[in-house]
């Protein structure tokens, strides 16, 4: 669909891209690019690169890898740790790209918002995943991963079509995520301590 996006819609899209990048970066990049390439939405100029065939191929491949890596206990946590260095700056960059270089103030604000939202969702996911990995059964990990596969497309769709509803849903999601980080923080701290020992001494992190 082709339409003129107002500021509320642009902010919703920027927030959705940032927040969802903390959960499923490659799914965000692929779905957004594919929606633009198929003409379902008119991407802002700064996001046109996402619909380039090369970018679609690369993001599609990484999405395929992440789909399985995110569902294997142990590997999912390692994947999240490595992507701490990727998801947060990528969320900031995608949010900023919604406004483009012609709107420097809005672009800077969107980058700050996108990075913060990506960090919140990423830490909440990593914290919950660290808690779930203390259980020997794999089903909870798979269910959580499938939930992410579902929530991200819904959030992106809401941001384009119903921005006010998206902001309401985002507010609820942020409250839940902050509560999870607070309640399950000990699991994440334990994981970070193991990783720190491994980096210093070469001991196994698991």
The 8 nearest C-alpha neighbors of each residue, nearest first, counted from 0:
[[1, 40, 39, 38, 41, 2, 35, 34],
 [0, 2, 41, 40, 3, 39, 38, 42],
 [3, 1, 4, 0, 41, 40, 5, 42],
 [2, 4, 5, 1, 41, 8, 43, 6],
 [3, 5, 8, 2, 9, 6, 7, 43],
 [4, 6, 8, 7, 9, 3, 10, 2],
 [5, 7, 9, 8, 10, 4, 11, 98],
 [8, 6, 10, 9, 5, 11, 162, 163],
 [9, 7, 11, 5, 10, 6, 162, 4],
 [8, 10, 6, 12, 11, 7, 13, 5],
 [11, 9, 13, 7, 8, 12, 14, 6],
 [12, 10, 8, 158, 14, 9, 162, 13],
 [11, 13, 15, 158, 9, 14, 10, 16],
 [12, 14, 94, 10, 16, 11, 15, 97],
 [15, 13, 11, 17, 12, 16, 113, 18],
 [16, 14, 12, 18, 17, 13, 19, 155],
 [15, 17, 13, 19, 14, 18, 20, 94],
 [16, 18, 113, 90, 117, 14, 20, 15],
 [19, 17, 117, 116, 15, 20, 21, 16],
 [18, 20, 22, 21, 16, 17, 151, 15],
 [21, 19, 24, 23, 90, 17, 22, 18],
 [20, 22, 117, 121, 120, 19, 86, 18],
 [21, 23, 19, 20, 121, 120, 24, 147],
 [24, 22, 20, 26, 25, 19, 21, 27],
 [23, 25, 20, 27, 26, 86, 28, 22],
 [24, 26, 28, 62, 27, 58, 23, 29],
 [25, 27, 29, 23, 24, 28, 62, 30],
 [28, 26, 24, 25, 30, 29, 31, 20],
 [27, 29, 25, 31, 26, 30, 32, 24],
 [28, 30, 26, 32, 58, 31, 27, 55],
 [31, 29, 33, 27, 32, 28, 26, 34],
 [32, 30, 34, 28, 33, 29, 27, 35],
 [31, 33, 50, 49, 35, 29, 34, 30],
 [32, 34, 36, 30, 35, 31, 29, 50],
 [35, 33, 39, 31, 37, 32, 36, 40],
 [34, 36, 38, 32, 40, 33, 37, 42],
 [35, 37, 33, 50, 38, 34, 32, 51],
 [38, 36, 34, 35, 39, 33, 40, 32],
 [37, 39, 35, 40, 36, 34, 0, 41],
 [38, 40, 0, 34, 37, 35, 41, 36],
 [41, 39, 0, 35, 38, 34, 1, 42],
 [42, 40, 1, 35, 0, 43, 38, 2],
 [41, 43, 35, 46, 40, 47, 44, 45],
 [44, 42, 46, 45, 97, 41, 47, 98],
 [45, 43, 47, 46, 42, 99, 97, 96],
 [44, 46, 96, 99, 43, 47, 97, 98],
 [47, 45, 48, 44, 43, 49, 42, 96],
 [48, 46, 49, 44, 50, 45, 42, 43],
 [47, 49, 46, 51, 50, 54, 45, 32],
 [48, 50, 32, 47, 51, 46, 54, 28],
 [51, 49, 32, 36, 48, 47, 35, 33],
 [50, 52, 54, 48, 53, 49, 55, 47],
 [53, 51, 55, 54, 56, 50, 49, 57],
 [54, 52, 56, 55, 51, 57, 50, 58],
 [55, 53, 57, 51, 56, 52, 49, 58],
 [56, 54, 52, 58, 53, 57, 59, 29],
 [55, 57, 53, 59, 54, 58, 52, 60],
 [56, 58, 54, 60, 59, 55, 53, 61],
 [57, 59, 61, 55, 29, 60, 25, 56],
 [60, 58, 62, 56, 57, 61, 55, 29],
 [59, 61, 63, 57, 62, 58, 56, 64],
 [60, 62, 64, 58, 63, 59, 65, 25],
 [63, 61, 59, 65, 25, 60, 64, 26],
 [62, 64, 60, 66, 61, 65, 59, 67],
 [65, 63, 61, 62, 66, 67, 68, 60],
 [64, 66, 68, 62, 67, 63, 69, 61],
 [67, 65, 63, 64, 69, 68, 62, 70],
 [66, 68, 65, 69, 70, 64, 71, 63],
 [69, 67, 65, 70, 75, 71, 66, 64],
 [68, 70, 75, 67, 65, 66, 71, 144],
 [69, 71, 141, 67, 68, 140, 144, 75],
 [70, 72, 74, 75, 68, 69, 73, 67],
 [73, 71, 74, 75, 132, 70, 137, 140],
 [74, 72, 76, 75, 71, 77, 132, 205],
 [73, 75, 77, 76, 71, 72, 78, 68],
 [74, 76, 69, 78, 73, 77, 71, 72],
 [77, 75, 79, 73, 78, 74, 80, 128],
 [76, 78, 74, 80, 79, 75, 81, 73],
 [79, 77, 75, 81, 76, 80, 74, 82],
 [78, 80, 76, 82, 77, 81, 125, 75],
 [81, 79, 77, 83, 82, 78, 76, 125],
 [80, 82, 78, 83, 79, 77, 84, 85],
 [83, 81, 85, 79, 84, 80, 86, 78],
 [82, 84, 80, 85, 81, 86, 79, 87],
 [83, 85, 82, 86, 81, 87, 88, 80],
 [86, 84, 82, 83, 87, 88, 89, 81],
 [87, 85, 89, 21, 82, 20, 83, 88],
 [86, 88, 117, 90, 114, 89, 118, 85],
 [89, 87, 91, 90, 86, 85, 114, 92],
 [90, 88, 92, 86, 91, 87, 85, 93],
 [89, 91, 17, 87, 20, 113, 93, 114],
 [90, 92, 114, 110, 113, 88, 94, 89],
 [91, 93, 89, 95, 90, 94, 110, 96],
 [94, 92, 96, 90, 95, 91, 89, 16],
 [93, 95, 13, 113, 91, 109, 96, 110],
 [96, 94, 106, 110, 109, 92, 97, 93],
 [95, 97, 45, 99, 93, 98, 94, 46],
 [96, 98, 95, 94, 43, 99, 45, 13],
 [99, 97, 96, 106, 95, 102, 105, 100],
 [100, 98, 96, 45, 101, 97, 102, 106],
 [99, 101, 102, 103, 98, 106, 96, 45],
 [102, 100, 99, 103, 98, 106, 104, 105],
 [103, 101, 100, 105, 104, 106, 98, 99],
 [102, 104, 106, 105, 100, 101, 107, 99],
 [105, 103, 107, 106, 102, 108, 109, 101],
 [104, 106, 108, 107, 102, 103, 109, 98],
 [105, 107, 95, 103, 109, 104, 98, 108],
 [108, 106, 110, 104, 109, 105, 103, 111],
 [107, 109, 105, 111, 110, 106, 112, 104],
 [110, 108, 95, 112, 106, 94, 111, 107],
 [111, 109, 91, 95, 113, 107, 112, 108],
 [112, 110, 108, 114, 109, 113, 115, 107],
 [113, 111, 109, 115, 110, 114, 116, 108],
 [114, 112, 17, 91, 110, 116, 94, 90],
 [113, 115, 91, 117, 87, 111, 90, 116],
 [116, 114, 118, 112, 117, 113, 111, 119],
 [115, 117, 18, 119, 113, 118, 114, 17],
 [116, 118, 21, 18, 17, 114, 87, 120],
 [117, 119, 121, 115, 116, 87, 120, 122],
 [120, 118, 116, 122, 117, 121, 123, 115],
 [119, 121, 21, 123, 117, 122, 118, 124],
 [120, 122, 21, 118, 124, 123, 119, 22],
 [123, 121, 125, 119, 124, 120, 126, 118],
 [124, 122, 120, 126, 180, 176, 121, 125],
 [123, 125, 121, 127, 122, 126, 128, 120],
 [124, 126, 128, 122, 123, 127, 129, 121],
 [127, 125, 187, 123, 129, 128, 124, 122],
 [128, 126, 130, 124, 129, 125, 123, 131],
 [127, 129, 125, 131, 130, 126, 124, 132],
 [128, 130, 126, 132, 127, 131, 186, 187],
 [131, 129, 127, 128, 186, 132, 133, 126],
 [132, 130, 128, 133, 129, 134, 127, 140],
 [131, 133, 134, 129, 130, 128, 72, 73],
 [132, 134, 131, 130, 135, 129, 186, 128],
 [133, 135, 132, 136, 131, 137, 130, 139],
 [136, 134, 137, 133, 132, 131, 72, 138],
 [137, 135, 134, 138, 139, 140, 132, 72],
 [138, 136, 140, 139, 72, 135, 141, 71],
 [137, 139, 141, 140, 136, 142, 143, 70],
 [140, 138, 142, 141, 137, 143, 131, 136],
 [141, 139, 143, 138, 142, 137, 70, 144],
 [140, 142, 70, 144, 138, 139, 143, 145],
 [141, 143, 139, 145, 144, 140, 146, 138],
 [144, 142, 146, 140, 141, 145, 139, 147],
 [143, 145, 141, 147, 146, 142, 70, 140],
 [146, 144, 148, 142, 147, 143, 141, 149],
 [147, 145, 143, 149, 144, 148, 150, 142],
 [146, 148, 150, 144, 149, 145, 151, 143],
 [149, 147, 145, 146, 150, 151, 144, 152],
 [150, 148, 146, 147, 151, 152, 145, 153],
 [149, 151, 147, 153, 152, 148, 146, 154],
 [150, 152, 154, 153, 149, 19, 148, 147],
 [153, 151, 155, 154, 150, 149, 156, 148],
 [152, 154, 156, 150, 151, 155, 157, 149],
 [155, 153, 157, 151, 156, 152, 150, 158],
 [154, 156, 152, 158, 153, 157, 15, 151],
 [157, 155, 153, 159, 154, 158, 152, 160],
 [156, 158, 161, 154, 160, 165, 159, 155],
 [157, 159, 162, 11, 12, 155, 156, 165],
 [160, 158, 156, 157, 161, 12, 162, 8],
 [159, 161, 157, 158, 156, 162, 8, 155],
 [162, 160, 157, 164, 163, 158, 159, 165],
 [163, 161, 158, 165, 11, 164, 8, 157],
 [162, 164, 166, 165, 161, 167, 11, 7],
 [165, 163, 167, 161, 162, 166, 168, 157],
 [164, 166, 162, 168, 157, 163, 167, 158],
 [165, 167, 169, 163, 168, 164, 170, 162],
 [168, 166, 164, 170, 165, 169, 163, 171],
 [169, 167, 165, 171, 170, 166, 172, 164],
 [170, 168, 166, 172, 171, 167, 165, 173],
 [169, 171, 173, 167, 168, 172, 166, 174],
 [170, 172, 168, 174, 169, 173, 175, 167],
 [173, 171, 169, 175, 170, 174, 176, 168],
 [172, 174, 176, 170, 175, 171, 177, 169],
 [175, 173, 171, 177, 172, 176, 178, 170],
 [176, 174, 172, 178, 173, 177, 179, 171],
 [175, 177, 179, 173, 178, 123, 174, 172],
 [176, 178, 180, 174, 179, 175, 173, 181],
 [177, 179, 181, 175, 176, 180, 182, 174],
 [180, 178, 176, 182, 181, 177, 183, 175],
 [179, 181, 177, 184, 123, 183, 178, 182],
 [180, 182, 178, 184, 179, 183, 177, 185],
 [183, 181, 179, 180, 184, 178, 185, 177],
 [184, 182, 180, 185, 179, 181, 186, 126],
 [183, 185, 180, 187, 181, 186, 182, 188],
 [186, 184, 188, 187, 183, 189, 182, 126],
 [187, 185, 189, 184, 130, 188, 129, 183],
 [186, 188, 126, 190, 184, 189, 185, 129],
 [189, 187, 185, 191, 190, 186, 192, 184],
 [190, 188, 192, 186, 187, 191, 185, 193],
 [189, 191, 187, 193, 188, 192, 186, 194],
 [190, 192, 194, 188, 193, 189, 195, 187],
 [191, 193, 195, 189, 190, 194, 188, 196],
 [194, 192, 204, 190, 196, 195, 191, 197],
 [193, 195, 197, 191, 204, 192, 196, 198],
 [194, 196, 192, 198, 197, 193, 191, 199],
 [197, 195, 199, 193, 194, 198, 200, 192],
 [196, 198, 202, 201, 194, 200, 195, 204],
 [197, 199, 195, 196, 201, 200, 194, 202],
 [200, 198, 196, 197, 201, 195, 202, 194],
 [201, 199, 197, 202, 196, 198, 195, 203],
 [200, 202, 197, 198, 199, 203, 196, 204],
 [201, 203, 197, 200, 204, 196, 198, 199],
 [204, 202, 205, 197, 201, 193, 194, 196],
 [203, 205, 193, 194, 197, 202, 196, 190],
 [204, 203, 193, 73, 194, 190, 202, 197]]
